[in-house]
């Protein structure tokens, strides 16, 4: 895992030592950020990385100029790895880690009045967590009209195209990985 672009370009991130975490492959990440380049203005944007694992996607965003990234993961080993990776690339001051189950963390962030421009959602495959989290986001104040939500799921996983006003506008398949892009519609 490496940072593709920005202030930490070329830096390698620490990888997990167990199979529980499935980091986004560099090839898929590069395609993802090429797509996002036309959708998101990274300088100053607020990023939420849910089921963050290594922090790979949020840290790439920070390297590209995001103003802040909030990393959500319920596993202590993952949050420690995220902290180490943020320090490794010198971006620890821009990251916040919330060690809680995803929906609990989202509730906390919503009560704090947080809102995000870009949301990454990379849950364990085929456990229904993508749907539960997308449904929560759709009904929350964590998103605004310009927010982009990207969910990474198994290419075999059936995920609805819409959750109320949170509507899928693009879908890309890379092997067994599907990248689903959502935004709010009026």
C-alpha positions, 0 to 999 in steps of 0.5 A, spaced: 500 500 500 502 506 497 500 513 497 499 515 490 499 523 490 500 529 494 504 531 499 505 524 501 506 521 494 510 514 494 510 513 502 508 506 503 503 505 509 503 499 514 499 493 512 495 489 517 498 482 520 491 479 519 486 477 514 480 481 518 482 487 514 482 487 506 485 494 504 483 497 497 488 494 492 493 500 489 490 498 482 483 499 485 485 505 489 488 509 483 482 508 479 477 510 485 481 517 485 482 518 478 474 518 478 474 522 484 478 527 481 472 530 477 467 529 483 471 532 489 475 538 490 480 535 495 483 542 498 480 543 504 474 537 504 472 534 510 473 526 509 469 520 513 472 513 512 468 508 515 470 501 516 477 504 515 482 498 516 488 501 515 486 508 513 488 508 506 483 511 503 482 517 508 490 518 508 490 518 501 485 524 501 489 528 506 495 527 502 491 530 496 489 536 501 483 534 504 482 539 511 480 533 515 479 526 515 475 522 521 477 514 521 471 510 524 473 502 526 471 498 531 477 494 532 483 496 536 488 493 532 485 497 526 485 504 530 492 503 532 494 501 525 491 508 522 494 512 528 501 509 526 500 510 518 498 517 519 504 519 523 508 515 518 506 520 513 506 526 517 498 527 517 496 525 524 494 533 526 489 532 520 486 525 522 481 524 528 480 516 530 473 514 532 473 507 535 466 505 535 461 500 531 460 504 525 452 506 526 454 508 533 460 512 531 455 516 526 450 517 531 456 521 535 458 525 529 451 527 527 450 529 534 457 533 534 454 537 528 459 534 523 458 534 516 462 531 510 464 532 503 466 525 501 465 519 505 468 512 504 465 506 506 469 499 505 465 494 510 467 487 510 463 483 504 457 480 504 454 482 511 449 487 510 453 493 513 454 497 506 446 497 506 445 499 513 450 504 513 448 507 507 441 507 509 443 511 516 447 516 512 441 517 507 437 519 513 442 523 517 445 530 517 452 528 516 451 529 508 450 535 504 447 536 497 455 536 494 457 530 498 459 524 495 459 517 498 463 511 495 461 504 497 466 498 496 463 492 496 463 485 493 462 485 485 457 479 487 453 483 493 446 486 491 446 493 494 440 498 492 441 503 487 437 508 492 436 510 499 431 515 499 434 521 496 441 518 496 442 515 489 447 511 486 450 515 480 456 510 478 458 503 479 465 500 477 467 493 477 474 491 478 475 483 479 471 482 485 470 489 487 465 494 486 465 501 487 458 504 488 458 512 488 452 515 491 450 523 492 444 526 495 438 528 489 433 534 491 
